[in-house]
Amino acid sequence: MNTGARRLVLIRAFHTLVWAFFAGSIVAIAPLAWRGEFRAAGVLIAVVFAEVLVIGLNRGRCPLTAVAARYTEDRRDNFDIYLPQWLARHNQRLFGGLYAGAVVLTAVLWSLRLP
């Protein structure tokens, strides 16, 4: 394996770990809110929002995508990450919807909490 191919493997692995962290954070928000753990839910909402800002400022793409693109001509939806192609293609819509729903649920549950 040449140096470029090794670098692409490392970038894809790191990108997958970063994705797993943020996907896990998004999935954890609603259960935390449901249990009344609003501080933890709020921290995750803020952390994911920082990621949303980074992606937004990068024209809808993860900065790691541009780094991976240096090492391959492949431009399939999952060329830069170890995810199934369908998930890589729909990742932002799927997790964006889950995130928005979790934020709304957290806000509603927080507003209904007893003093």
Biopython code that builds the backbone (N, CA, C, O; Angstrom):
import numpy as np
from Bio.PDB.StructureBuilder import StructureBuilder

atoms = [
    (1, "MET", "N", (0.862, -1.182, 0.000)),
    (1, "MET", "CA", (0.000, 0.000, 0.000)),
    (1, "MET", "C", (0.902, 1.237, 0.000)),
    (1, "MET", "O", (1.820, 1.347, 0.813)),
    (2, "ASN", "N", (0.631, 2.157, -0.913)),
    (2, "ASN", "CA", (1.463, 3.357, -0.994)),
    (2, "ASN", "C", (1.094, 4.352, 0.113)),
    (2, "ASN", "O", (0.110, 4.157, 0.827)),
    (3, "THR", "N", (1.874, 5.396, 0.246)),
    (3, "THR", "CA", (1.690, 6.378, 1.316)),
    (3, "THR", "C", (0.326, 7.057, 1.231)),
    (3, "THR", "O", (-0.337, 7.236, 2.253)),
    (4, "GLY", "N", (-0.098, 7.434, 0.033)),
    (4, "GLY", "CA", (-1.402, 8.077, -0.131)),
    (4, "GLY", "C", (-2.545, 7.168, 0.296)),
    (4, "GLY", "O", (-3.489, 7.618, 0.944)),
    (5, "ALA", "N", (-2.465, 5.907, -0.058)),
    (5, "ALA", "CA", (-3.513, 4.948, 0.313)),
    (5, "ALA", "C", (-3.539, 4.757, 1.830)),
    (5, "ALA", "O", (-4.612, 4.647, 2.423)),
    (6, "ARG", "N", (-2.363, 4.717, 2.458)),
    (6, "ARG", "CA", (-2.305, 4.590, 3.929)),
    (6, "ARG", "C", (-2.909, 5.818, 4.602)),
    (6, "ARG", "O", (-3.639, 5.703, 5.586)),
    (7, "ARG", "N", (-2.599, 6.978, 4.066)),
    (7, "ARG", "CA", (-3.159, 8.209, 4.634)),
    (7, "ARG", "C", (-4.677, 8.235, 4.501)),
    (7, "ARG", "O", (-5.383, 8.656, 5.417)),
    (8, "LEU", "N", (-5.171, 7.780, 3.348)),
    (8, "LEU", "CA", (-6.623, 7.737, 3.148)),
    (8, "LEU", "C", (-7.278, 6.794, 4.156)),
    (8, "LEU", "O", (-8.335, 7.114, 4.700)),
    (9, "VAL", "N", (-6.675, 5.652, 4.409)),
    (9, "VAL", "CA", (-7.201, 4.713, 5.401)),
    (9, "VAL", "C", (-7.263, 5.387, 6.771)),
    (9, "VAL", "O", (-8.266, 5.267, 7.475)),
    (10, "LEU", "N", (-6.205, 6.093, 7.152)),
    (10, "LEU", "CA", (-6.178, 6.784, 8.452)),
    (10, "LEU", "C", (-7.233, 7.890, 8.521)),
    (10, "LEU", "O", (-7.913, 8.047, 9.535)),
    (11, "ILE", "N", (-7.360, 8.645, 7.448)),
    (11, "ILE", "CA", (-8.360, 9.723, 7.416)),
    (11, "ILE", "C", (-9.757, 9.139, 7.515)),
    (11, "ILE", "O", (-10.589, 9.634, 8.276)),
    (12, "ARG", "N", (-10.018, 8.093, 6.752)),
    (12, "ARG", "CA", (-11.346, 7.460, 6.795)),
    (12, "ARG", "C", (-11.644, 6.902, 8.179)),
    (12, "ARG", "O", (-12.762, 7.038, 8.676)),
    (13, "ALA", "N", (-10.656, 6.277, 8.802)),
    (13, "ALA", "CA", (-10.852, 5.724, 10.149)),
    (13, "ALA", "C", (-11.125, 6.840, 11.156)),
    (13, "ALA", "O", (-12.035, 6.730, 11.978)),
    (14, "PHE", "N", (-10.335, 7.913, 11.092)),
    (14, "PHE", "CA", (-10.541, 9.037, 12.011)),
    (14, "PHE", "C", (-11.898, 9.687, 11.771)),
    (14, "PHE", "O", (-12.615, 10.005, 12.719)),
    (15, "HIS", "N", (-12.250, 9.883, 10.503)),
    (15, "HIS", "CA", (-13.542, 10.483, 10.155)),
    (15, "HIS", "C", (-14.690, 9.625, 10.691)),
    (15, "HIS", "O", (-15.688, 10.153, 11.182)),
    (16, "THR", "N", (-14.546, 8.313, 10.596)),
    (16, "THR", "CA", (-15.570, 7.408, 11.103)),
    (16, "THR", "C", (-15.692, 7.522, 12.619)),
    (16, "THR", "O", (-16.804, 7.499, 13.148)),
    (17, "LEU", "N", (-14.582, 7.642, 13.318)),
    (17, "LEU", "CA", (-14.623, 7.821, 14.777)),
    (17, "LEU", "C", (-15.289, 9.139, 15.157)),
    (17, "LEU", "O", (-16.092, 9.184, 16.090)),
    (18, "VAL", "N", (-14.965, 10.196, 14.449)),
    (18, "VAL", "CA", (-15.587, 11.501, 14.711)),
    (18, "VAL", "C", (-17.087, 11.410, 14.437)),
    (18, "VAL", "O", (-17.897, 11.892, 15.229)),
    (19, "TRP", "N", (-17.451, 10.793, 13.318)),
    (19, "TRP", "CA", (-18.866, 10.612, 12.993)),
    (19, "TRP", "C", (-19.571, 9.836, 14.097)),
    (19, "TRP", "O", (-20.663, 10.218, 14.517)),
    (20, "ALA", "N", (-18.960, 8.746, 14.574)),
    (20, "ALA", "CA", (-19.583, 7.917, 15.619)),
    (20, "ALA", "C", (-19.793, 8.725, 16.894)),
    (20, "ALA", "O", (-20.818, 8.577, 17.559)),
    (21, "PHE", "N", (-18.837, 9.573, 17.238)),
    (21, "PHE", "CA", (-18.996, 10.427, 18.414)),
    (21, "PHE", "C", (-20.205, 11.339, 18.261)),
    (21, "PHE", "O", (-21.042, 11.414, 19.160)),
    (22, "PHE", "N", (-20.302, 12.030, 17.134)),
    (22, "PHE", "CA", (-21.411, 12.969, 16.945)),
    (22, "PHE", "C", (-22.749, 12.245, 16.756)),
    (22, "PHE", "O", (-23.770, 12.699, 17.274)),
    (23, "ALA", "N", (-22.759, 11.141, 16.032)),
    (23, "ALA", "CA", (-24.000, 10.372, 15.876)),
    (23, "ALA", "C", (-24.465, 9.851, 17.231)),
    (23, "ALA", "O", (-25.654, 9.915, 17.546)),
    (24, "GLY", "N", (-23.543, 9.340, 18.030)),
    (24, "GLY", "CA", (-23.889, 8.869, 19.366)),
    (24, "GLY", "C", (-24.395, 9.995, 20.250)),
    (24, "GLY", "O", (-25.321, 9.808, 21.040)),
    (25, "SER", "N", (-23.787, 11.158, 20.116)),
    (25, "SER", "CA", (-24.234, 12.320, 20.885)),
    (25, "SER", "C", (-25.658, 12.698, 20.516)),
    (25, "SER", "O", (-26.477, 12.981, 21.391)),
    (26, "ILE", "N", (-25.953, 12.702, 19.230)),
    (26, "ILE", "CA", (-27.303, 13.043, 18.768)),
    (26, "ILE", "C", (-28.313, 12.037, 19.301)),
    (26, "ILE", "O", (-29.381, 12.420, 19.778)),
    (27, "VAL", "N", (-27.985, 10.766, 19.223)),
    (27, "VAL", "CA", (-28.894, 9.722, 19.693)),
    (27, "VAL", "C", (-29.096, 9.802, 21.205)),
    (27, "VAL", "O", (-30.170, 9.455, 21.697)),
    (28, "ALA", "N", (-28.102, 10.245, 21.939)),
    (28, "ALA", "CA", (-28.187, 10.297, 23.404)),
    (28, "ALA", "C", (-29.006, 11.470, 23.929)),
    (28, "ALA", "O", (-29.470, 11.420, 25.068)),
    (29, "ILE", "N", (-29.196, 12.508, 23.149)),
    (29, "ILE", "CA", (-29.868, 13.717, 23.643)),
    (29, "ILE", "C", (-31.282, 13.422, 24.135)),
    (29, "ILE", "O", (-31.622, 13.793, 25.259)),
    (30, "ALA", "N", (-32.104, 12.773, 23.339)),
    (30, "ALA", "CA", (-33.502, 12.530, 23.716)),
    (30, "ALA", "C", (-33.623, 11.685, 24.988)),
    (30, "ALA", "O", (-34.386, 12.059, 25.879)),
    (31, "PRO", "N", (-32.905, 10.562, 25.115)),
    (31, "PRO", "CA", (-33.010, 9.793, 26.360)),
    (31, "PRO", "C", (-32.548, 10.586, 27.588)),
    (31, "PRO", "O", (-33.127, 10.458, 28.667)),
    (32, "LEU", "N", (-31.516, 11.395, 27.422)),
    (32, "LEU", "CA", (-31.069, 12.224, 28.543)),
    (32, "LEU", "C", (-32.157, 13.205, 28.953)),
    (32, "LEU", "O", (-32.438, 13.373, 30.140)),
    (33, "ALA", "N", (-32.760, 13.845, 27.976)),
    (33, "ALA", "CA", (-33.844, 14.790, 28.277)),
    (33, "ALA", "C", (-35.019, 14.070, 28.918)),
    (33, "ALA", "O", (-35.610, 14.576, 29.872)),
    (34, "TRP", "N", (-35.359, 12.903, 28.407)),
    (34, "TRP", "CA", (-36.488, 12.140, 28.939)),
    (34, "TRP", "C", (-36.260, 11.802, 30.419)),
    (34, "TRP", "O", (-37.206, 11.779, 31.207)),
    (35, "ARG", "N", (-35.000, 11.540, 30.791)),
    (35, "ARG", "CA", (-34.665, 11.232, 32.184)),
    (35, "ARG", "C", (-34.486, 12.490, 33.029)),
    (35, "ARG", "O", (-34.197, 12.409, 34.223)),
    (36, "GLY", "N", (-34.657, 13.647, 32.405)),
    (36, "GLY", "CA", (-34.524, 14.892, 33.146)),
    (36, "GLY", "C", (-33.096, 15.365, 33.320)),
    (36, "GLY", "O", (-32.827, 16.252, 34.130)),
    (37, "GLU", "N", (-32.193, 14.788, 32.578)),
    (37, "GLU", "CA", (-30.785, 15.177, 32.656)),
    (37, "GLU", "C", (-30.527, 16.292, 31.637)),
    (37, "GLU", "O", (-29.849, 16.099, 30.628)),
    (38, "PHE", "N", (-31.093, 17.459, 31.939)),
    (38, "PHE", "CA", (-31.083, 18.566, 30.988)),
    (38, "PHE", "C", (-29.702, 19.189, 30.815)),
    (38, "PHE", "O", (-29.380, 19.683, 29.734)),
    (39, "ARG", "N", (-28.890, 19.173, 31.856)),
    (39, "ARG", "CA", (-27.536, 19.725, 31.715)),
    (39, "ARG", "C", (-26.737, 18.893, 30.715)),
    (39, "ARG", "O", (-26.093, 19.445, 29.823)),
    (40, "ALA", "N", (-26.776, 17.569, 30.859)),
    (40, "ALA", "CA", (-26.049, 16.691, 29.934)),
    (40, "ALA", "C", (-26.609, 16.825, 28.519)),
    (40, "ALA", "O", (-25.853, 16.891, 27.550)),
    (41, "ALA", "N", (-27.933, 16.863, 28.406)),
    (41, "ALA", "CA", (-28.551, 17.030, 27.081)),
    (41, "ALA", "C", (-28.121, 18.358, 26.477)),
    (41, "ALA", "O", (-27.816, 18.428, 25.286)),
    (42, "GLY", "N", (-28.094, 19.411, 27.285)),
    (42, "GLY", "CA", (-27.683, 20.730, 26.798)),
    (42, "GLY", "C", (-26.240, 20.760, 26.331)),
    (42, "GLY", "O", (-25.915, 21.404, 25.334)),
    (43, "VAL", "N", (-25.374, 20.059, 27.056)),
    (43, "VAL", "CA", (-23.964, 19.991, 26.634)),
    (43, "VAL", "C", (-23.860, 19.317, 25.274)),
    (43, "VAL", "O", (-23.152, 19.799, 24.389)),
    (44, "LEU", "N", (-24.566, 18.203, 25.107)),
    (44, "LEU", "CA", (-24.513, 17.507, 23.815)),
    (44, "LEU", "C", (-25.134, 18.344, 22.706)),
    (44, "LEU", "O", (-24.635, 18.349, 21.581)),
    (45, "ILE", "N", (-26.214, 19.049, 23.011)),
    (45, "ILE", "CA", (-26.815, 19.934, 22.014)),
    (45, "ILE", "C", (-25.794, 20.984, 21.577)),
    (45, "ILE", "O", (-25.666, 21.270, 20.387)),
    (46, "ALA", "N", (-25.075, 21.552, 22.531)),
    (46, "ALA", "CA", (-24.080, 22.583, 22.206)),
    (46, "ALA", "C", (-22.907, 22.004, 21.415)),
    (46, "ALA", "O", (-22.434, 22.623, 20.461)),
    (47, "VAL", "N", (-22.443, 20.832, 21.804)),
    (47, "VAL", "CA", (-21.314, 20.206, 21.101)),
    (47, "VAL", "C", (-21.698, 19.899, 19.652)),
    (47, "VAL", "O", (-20.930, 20.172, 18.730)),
    (48, "VAL", "N", (-22.877, 19.335, 19.462)),
    (48, "VAL", "CA", (-23.327, 19.015, 18.101)),
    (48, "VAL", "C", (-23.569, 20.303, 17.318)),
    (48, "VAL", "O", (-23.291, 20.361, 16.120)),
    (49, "PHE", "N", (-24.084, 21.336, 17.985)),
    (49, "PHE", "CA", (-24.302, 22.605, 17.292)),
    (49, "PHE", "C", (-22.975, 23.184, 16.790)),
    (49, "PHE", "O", (-22.925, 23.773, 15.710)),
    (50, "ALA", "N", (-21.907, 23.020, 17.566)),
    (50, "ALA", "CA", (-20.586, 23.471, 17.107)),
    (50, "ALA", "C", (-20.201, 22.730, 15.825)),
    (50, "ALA", "O", (-19.652, 23.328, 14.899)),
    (51, "GLU", "N", (-20.490, 21.436, 15.775)),
    (51, "GLU", "CA", (-20.209, 20.667, 14.561)),
    (51, "GLU", "C", (-21.062, 21.177, 13.401)),
    (51, "GLU", "O", (-20.575, 21.294, 12.277)),
    (52, "VAL", "N", (-22.320, 21.479, 13.669)),
    (52, "VAL", "CA", (-23.210, 22.003, 12.631)),
    (52, "VAL", "C", (-22.641, 23.317, 12.081)),
    (52, "VAL", "O", (-22.664, 23.549, 10.873)),
    (53, "LEU", "N", (-22.137, 24.163, 12.965)),
    (53, "LEU", "CA", (-21.527, 25.428, 12.514)),
    (53, "LEU", "C", (-20.312, 25.174, 11.627)),
    (53, "LEU", "O", (-20.156, 25.814, 10.587)),
    (54, "VAL", "N", (-19.463, 24.254, 12.029)),
    (54, "VAL", "CA", (-18.269, 23.934, 11.232)),
    (54, "VAL", "C", (-18.684, 23.444, 9.846)),
    (54, "VAL", "O", (-18.135, 23.886, 8.836)),
    (55, "ILE", "N", (-19.645, 22.538, 9.803)),
    (55, "ILE", "CA", (-20.104, 22.017, 8.514)),
    (55, "ILE", "C", (-20.777, 23.121, 7.697)),
    (55, "ILE", "O", (-20.577, 23.213, 6.486)),
    (56, "GLY", "N", (-21.563, 23.945, 8.357)),
    (56, "GLY", "CA", (-22.216, 25.053, 7.660)),
    (56, "GLY", "C", (-21.220, 26.039, 7.077)),
    (56, "GLY", "O", (-21.380, 26.496, 5.945)),
    (57, "LEU", "N", (-20.195, 26.366, 7.846)),
    (57, "LEU", "CA", (-19.165, 27.293, 7.362)),
    (57, "LEU", "C", (-18.310, 26.673, 6.265)),
    (57, "LEU", "O", (-17.634, 27.383, 5.520)),
    (58, "ASN", "N", (-18.343, 25.353, 6.168)),
    (58, "ASN", "CA", (-17.587, 24.632, 5.143)),
    (58, "ASN", "C", (-18.502, 24.219, 3.982)),
    (58, "ASN", "O", (-18.237, 23.227, 3.304)),
    (59, "ARG", "N", (-19.561, 24.972, 3.759)),
    (59, "ARG", "CA", (-20.497, 24.747, 2.663)),
    (59, "ARG", "C", (-21.140, 23.368, 2.675)),
    (59, "ARG", "O", (-21.309, 22.744, 1.627)),
    (60, "GLY", "N", (-21.497, 22.897, 3.861)),
    (60, "GLY", "CA", (-22.225, 21.645, 3.984)),
    (60, "GLY", "C", (-21.386, 20.387, 3.984)),
    (60, "GLY", "O", (-21.922, 19.283, 3.895)),
    (61, "ARG", "N", (-20.068, 20.539, 4.082)),
    (61, "ARG", "CA", (-19.200, 19.364, 4.052)),
    (61, "ARG", "C", (-18.293, 19.344, 5.268)),
    (61, "ARG", "O", (-17.892, 20.389, 5.782)),
    (62, "CYS", "N", (-17.983, 18.163, 5.710)),
    (62, "CYS", "CA", (-17.016, 18.004, 6.784)),
    (62, "CYS", "C", (-15.640, 18.389, 6.246)),
    (62, "CYS", "O", (-15.303, 18.026, 5.119)),
    (63, "PRO", "N", (-14.845, 19.110, 7.018)),
    (63, "PRO", "CA", (-13.494, 19.460, 6.563)),
    (63, "PRO", "C", (-12.625, 18.238, 6.248)),
    (63, "PRO", "O", (-11.705, 18.330, 5.435)),
    (64, "LEU", "N", (-12.903, 17.117, 6.871)),
    (64, "LEU", "CA", (-12.122, 15.909, 6.592)),
    (64, "LEU", "C", (-12.361, 15.377, 5.187)),
    (64, "LEU", "O", (-11.523, 14.653, 4.649)),
    (65, "THR", "N", (-13.483, 15.723, 4.592)),
    (65, "THR", "CA", (-13.764, 15.302, 3.221)),
    (65, "THR", "C", (-12.735, 15.898, 2.263)),
    (65, "THR", "O", (-12.236, 15.209, 1.373)),
    (66, "ALA", "N", (-12.420, 17.176, 2.446)),
    (66, "ALA", "CA", (-11.424, 17.822, 1.583)),
    (66, "ALA", "C", (-10.038, 17.210, 1.790)),
    (66, "ALA", "O", (-9.268, 17.073, 0.839)),
    (67, "VAL", "N", (-9.726, 16.846, 3.017)),
    (67, "VAL", "CA", (-8.430, 16.217, 3.287)),
    (67, "VAL", "C", (-8.360, 14.858, 2.595)),
    (67, "VAL", "O", (-7.354, 14.532, 1.964)),
    (68, "ALA", "N", (-9.422, 14.068, 2.711)),
    (68, "ALA", "CA", (-9.445, 12.745, 2.079)),
    (68, "ALA", "C", (-9.377, 12.859, 0.559)),
    (68, "ALA", "O", (-8.777, 12.010, -0.100)),
    (69, "ALA", "N", (-9.983, 13.897, 0.003)),
    (69, "ALA", "CA", (-10.020, 14.068, -1.455)),
    (69, "ALA", "C", (-8.627, 14.228, -2.052)),
    (69, "ALA", "O", (-8.426, 13.969, -3.239)),
    (70, "ARG", "N", (-7.680, 14.646, -1.252)),
    (70, "ARG", "CA", (-6.295, 14.792, -1.745)),
    (70, "ARG", "C", (-5.664, 13.454, -2.112)),
    (70, "ARG", "O", (-4.698, 13.405, -2.874)),
    (71, "TYR", "N", (-6.216, 12.363, -1.565)),
    (71, "TYR", "CA", (-5.571, 11.063, -1.707)),
    (71, "TYR", "C", (-6.339, 10.072, -2.574)),
    (71, "TYR", "O", (-5.970, 8.900, -2.646)),
    (72, "THR", "N", (-7.403, 10.527, -3.232)),
    (72, "THR", "CA", (-8.157, 9.632, -4.105)),
    (72, "THR", "C", (-8.958, 10.443, -5.109)),
    (72, "THR", "O", (-9.328, 11.591, -4.864)),
    (73, "GLU", "N", (-9.212, 9.811, -6.240)),
    (73, "GLU", "CA", (-10.092, 10.408, -7.250)),
    (73, "GLU", "C", (-11.544, 9.969, -7.031)),
    (73, "GLU", "O", (-12.463, 10.522, -7.635)),
    (74, "ASP", "N", (-11.737, 8.987, -6.175)),
    (74, "ASP", "CA", (-13.068, 8.461, -5.873)),
    (74, "ASP", "C", (-13.915, 9.570, -5.245)),
    (74, "ASP", "O", (-13.442, 10.290, -4.366)),
    (75, "ARG", "N", (-15.150, 9.708, -5.689)),
    (75, "ARG", "CA", (-16.036, 10.722, -5.120)),
    (75, "ARG", "C", (-17.401, 10.136, -4.770)),
    (75, "ARG", "O", (-18.404, 10.848, -4.726)),
    (76, "ARG", "N", (-17.420, 8.816, -4.520)),
    (76, "ARG", "CA", (-18.674, 8.238, -4.040)),
    (76, "ARG", "C", (-19.020, 8.882, -2.702)),
    (76, "ARG", "O", (-18.168, 9.504, -2.068)),
    (77, "ASP", "N", (-20.244, 8.733, -2.284)),
    (77, "ASP", "CA", (-20.692, 9.375, -1.050)),
    (77, "ASP", "C", (-19.888, 8.948, 0.174)),
    (77, "ASP", "O", (-19.810, 9.697, 1.148)),
    (78, "ASN", "N", (-19.298, 7.775, 0.142)),
    (78, "ASN", "CA", (-18.555, 7.279, 1.300)),
    (78, "ASN", "C", (-17.051, 7.139, 1.041)),
    (78, "ASN", "O", (-16.384, 6.349, 1.708)),
    (79, "PHE", "N", (-16.516, 7.895, 0.086)),
    (79, "PHE", "CA", (-15.086, 7.766, -0.210)),
    (79, "PHE", "C", (-14.211, 8.207, 0.958)),
    (79, "PHE", "O", (-13.048, 7.813, 1.041)),
    (80, "ASP", "N", (-14.749, 9.011, 1.849)),
    (80, "ASP", "CA", (-13.960, 9.611, 2.918)),
    (80, "ASP", "C", (-14.272, 9.053, 4.301)),
    (80, "ASP", "O", (-13.734, 9.541, 5.294)),
    (81, "ILE", "N", (-15.139, 8.030, 4.385)),
    (81, "ILE", "CA", (-15.588, 7.523, 5.679)),
    (81, "ILE", "C", (-16.006, 6.064, 5.525)),
    (81, "ILE", "O", (-16.448, 5.645, 4.455)),
    (82, "TYR", "N", (-15.864, 5.303, 6.595)),
    (82, "TYR", "CA", (-16.276, 3.896, 6.570)),
    (82, "TYR", "C", (-17.738, 3.773, 7.005)),
    (82, "TYR", "O", (-18.037, 3.323, 8.111)),
    (83, "LEU", "N", (-18.628, 4.176, 6.122)),
    (83, "LEU", "CA", (-20.065, 4.024, 6.307)),
    (83, "LEU", "C", (-20.630, 3.422, 5.030)),
    (83, "LEU", "O", (-20.056, 3.589, 3.954)),
    (84, "PRO", "N", (-21.760, 2.718, 5.146)),
    (84, "PRO", "CA", (-22.408, 2.264, 3.913)),
    (84, "PRO", "C", (-22.759, 3.479, 3.055)),
    (84, "PRO", "O", (-23.049, 4.556, 3.575)),
    (85, "GLN", "N", (-22.729, 3.295, 1.762)),
    (85, "GLN", "CA", (-22.966, 4.418, 0.863)),
    (85, "GLN", "C", (-24.320, 5.090, 1.110)),
    (85, "GLN", "O", (-24.405, 6.318, 1.085)),
    (86, "TRP", "N", (-25.379, 4.310, 1.346)),
    (86, "TRP", "CA", (-26.710, 4.889, 1.581)),
    (86, "TRP", "C", (-26.704, 5.778, 2.815)),
    (86, "TRP", "O", (-27.347, 6.828, 2.825)),
    (87, "LEU", "N", (-25.976, 5.364, 3.866)),
    (87, "LEU", "CA", (-25.932, 6.165, 5.089)),
    (87, "LEU", "C", (-25.097, 7.421, 4.878)),
    (87, "LEU", "O", (-25.470, 8.499, 5.342)),
    (88, "ALA", "N", (-23.988, 7.294, 4.192)),
    (88, "ALA", "CA", (-23.164, 8.470, 3.899)),
    (88, "ALA", "C", (-23.959, 9.474, 3.053)),
    (88, "ALA", "O", (-23.842, 10.683, 3.248)),
    (89, "ARG", "N", (-24.751, 8.977, 2.133)),
    (89, "ARG", "CA", (-25.541, 9.842, 1.253)),
    (89, "ARG", "C", (-26.623, 10.596, 2.023)),
    (89, "ARG", "O", (-26.878, 11.767, 1.743)),
    (90, "HIS", "N", (-27.258, 9.940, 2.984)),
    (90, "HIS", "CA", (-28.394, 10.533, 3.701)),
    (90, "HIS", "C", (-28.062, 10.950, 5.125)),
    (90, "HIS", "O", (-28.960, 11.288, 5.896)),
    (91, "ASN", "N", (-26.808, 10.931, 5.474)),
    (91, "ASN", "CA", (-26.348, 11.196, 6.830)),
    (91, "ASN", "C", (-26.860, 12.526, 7.394)),
    (91, "ASN", "O", (-27.405, 12.559, 8.497)),
    (92, "GLN", "N", (-26.690, 13.601, 6.658)),
    (92, "GLN", "CA", (-27.075, 14.915, 7.187)),
    (92, "GLN", "C", (-28.581, 15.034, 7.359)),
    (92, "GLN", "O", (-29.044, 15.603, 8.348)),
    (93, "ARG", "N", (-29.348, 14.511, 6.421)),
    (93, "ARG", "CA", (-30.814, 14.569, 6.567)),
    (93, "ARG", "C", (-31.281, 13.713, 7.736)),
    (93, "ARG", "O", (-32.110, 14.143, 8.538)),
    (94, "LEU", "N", (-30.750, 12.514, 7.828)),
    (94, "LEU", "CA", (-31.159, 11.592, 8.877)),
    (94, "LEU", "C", (-30.801, 12.131, 10.258)),
    (94, "LEU", "O", (-31.666, 12.267, 11.123)),
    (95, "PHE", "N", (-29.528, 12.434, 10.458)),
    (95, "PHE", "CA", (-29.098, 12.881, 11.782)),
    (95, "PHE", "C", (-29.487, 14.334, 12.049)),
    (95, "PHE", "O", (-29.636, 14.733, 13.204)),
    (96, "GLY", "N", (-29.650, 15.117, 11.001)),
    (96, "GLY", "CA", (-30.171, 16.475, 11.178)),
    (96, "GLY", "C", (-31.592, 16.439, 11.714)),
    (96, "GLY", "O", (-31.943, 17.211, 12.605)),
    (97, "GLY", "N", (-32.406, 15.547, 11.175)),
    (97, "GLY", "CA", (-33.773, 15.385, 11.662)),
    (97, "GLY", "C", (-33.816, 14.866, 13.091)),
    (97, "GLY", "O", (-34.592, 15.353, 13.914)),
    (98, "LEU", "N", (-32.978, 13.874, 13.382)),
    (98, "LEU", "CA", (-32.909, 13.364, 14.753)),
    (98, "LEU", "C", (-32.457, 14.446, 15.720)),
    (98, "LEU", "O", (-32.995, 14.571, 16.820)),
    (99, "TYR", "N", (-31.473, 15.223, 15.309)),
    (99, "TYR", "CA", (-30.968, 16.308, 16.162)),
    (99, "TYR", "C", (-32.050, 17.353, 16.402)),
    (99, "TYR", "O", (-32.280, 17.753, 17.543)),
    (100, "ALA", "N", (-32.711, 17.797, 15.348)),
    (100, "ALA", "CA", (-33.769, 18.803, 15.497)),
    (100, "ALA", "C", (-34.884, 18.285, 16.404)),
    (100, "ALA", "O", (-35.372, 19.008, 17.272)),
    (101, "GLY", "N", (-35.279, 17.043, 16.199)),
    (101, "GLY", "CA", (-36.315, 16.456, 17.044)),
    (101, "GLY", "C", (-35.889, 16.359, 18.499)),
    (101, "GLY", "O", (-36.682, 16.621, 19.404)),
    (102, "ALA", "N", (-34.635, 15.982, 18.724)),
    (102, "ALA", "CA", (-34.131, 15.865, 20.091)),
    (102, "ALA", "C", (-34.051, 17.229, 20.765)),
    (102, "ALA", "O", (-34.328, 17.353, 21.958)),
    (103, "VAL", "N", (-33.674, 18.245, 20.007)),
    (103, "VAL", "CA", (-33.617, 19.600, 20.568)),
    (103, "VAL", "C", (-35.015, 20.067, 20.948)),
    (103, "VAL", "O", (-35.206, 20.629, 22.026)),
    (104, "VAL", "N", (-35.990, 19.845, 20.081)),
    (104, "VAL", "CA", (-37.374, 20.236, 20.381)),
    (104, "VAL", "C", (-37.885, 19.460, 21.591)),
    (104, "VAL", "O", (-38.474, 20.049, 22.498)),
    (105, "LEU", "N", (-37.669, 18.159, 21.615)),
    (105, "LEU", "CA", (-38.102, 17.348, 22.755)),
    (105, "LEU", "C", (-37.471, 17.849, 24.047)),
    (105, "LEU", "O", (-38.148, 17.971, 25.068)),
    (106, "THR", "N", (-36.188, 18.136, 24.004)),
    (106, "THR", "CA", (-35.503, 18.642, 25.192)),
    (106, "THR", "C", (-36.123, 19.957, 25.654)),
    (106, "THR", "O", (-36.357, 20.145, 26.848)),
    (107, "ALA", "N", (-36.389, 20.862, 24.723)),
    (107, "ALA", "CA", (-36.980, 22.152, 25.077)),
    (107, "ALA", "C", (-38.365, 21.969, 25.682)),
    (107, "ALA", "O", (-38.696, 22.614, 26.677)),
    (108, "VAL", "N", (-39.167, 21.103, 25.098)),
    (108, "VAL", "CA", (-40.518, 20.872, 25.612)),
    (108, "VAL", "C", (-40.463, 20.247, 27.009)),
    (108, "VAL", "O", (-41.141, 20.712, 27.925)),
    (109, "LEU", "N", (-39.664, 19.201, 27.169)),
    (109, "LEU", "CA", (-39.576, 18.557, 28.471)),
    (109, "LEU", "C", (-39.004, 19.490, 29.533)),
    (109, "LEU", "O", (-39.443, 19.473, 30.682)),
    (110, "TRP", "N", (-38.031, 20.296, 29.148)),
    (110, "TRP", "CA", (-37.451, 21.248, 30.092)),
    (110, "TRP", "C", (-38.486, 22.282, 30.509)),
    (110, "TRP", "O", (-38.547, 22.663, 31.677)),
    (111, "SER", "N", (-39.301, 22.741, 29.557)),
    (111, "SER", "CA", (-40.319, 23.758, 29.879)),
    (111, "SER", "C", (-41.436, 23.189, 30.744)),
    (111, "SER", "O", (-42.094, 23.936, 31.469)),
    (112, "LEU", "N", (-41.664, 21.868, 30.681)),
    (112, "LEU", "CA", (-42.725, 21.224, 31.458)),
    (112, "LEU", "C", (-42.280, 20.724, 32.817)),
    (112, "LEU", "O", (-43.103, 20.271, 33.613)),
    (113, "ARG", "N", (-40.995, 20.801, 33.090)),
    (113, "ARG", "CA", (-40.503, 20.240, 34.358)),
    (113, "ARG", "C", (-41.119, 20.985, 35.530)),
    (113, "ARG", "O", (-41.440, 22.171, 35.452)),
    (114, "LEU", "N", (-41.268, 20.257, 36.595)),
    (114, "LEU", "CA", (-41.854, 20.841, 37.795)),
    (114, "LEU", "C", (-40.816, 21.657, 38.541)),
    (114, "LEU", "O", (-39.642, 21.288, 38.574)),
    (115, "PRO", "N", (-41.246, 22.784, 39.152)),
    (115, "PRO", "CA", (-40.275, 23.617, 39.894)),
    (115, "PRO", "C", (-39.715, 22.923, 41.100)),
    (115, "PRO", "O", (-38.893, 23.495, 41.816)),
]
sb = StructureBuilder()
sb.init_structure("model")
sb.init_model(0)
sb.init_chain("A")
sb.init_seg("    ")
for serial, (resi, resn, name, xyz) in enumerate(atoms, 1):
    if name == "N":
        sb.init_residue(resn, " ", resi, " ")
    sb.init_atom(name, np.array(xyz, "f"), 0.0, 1.0, " ", f" {name:<3s}", serial, name[0])
structure = sb.get_structure()
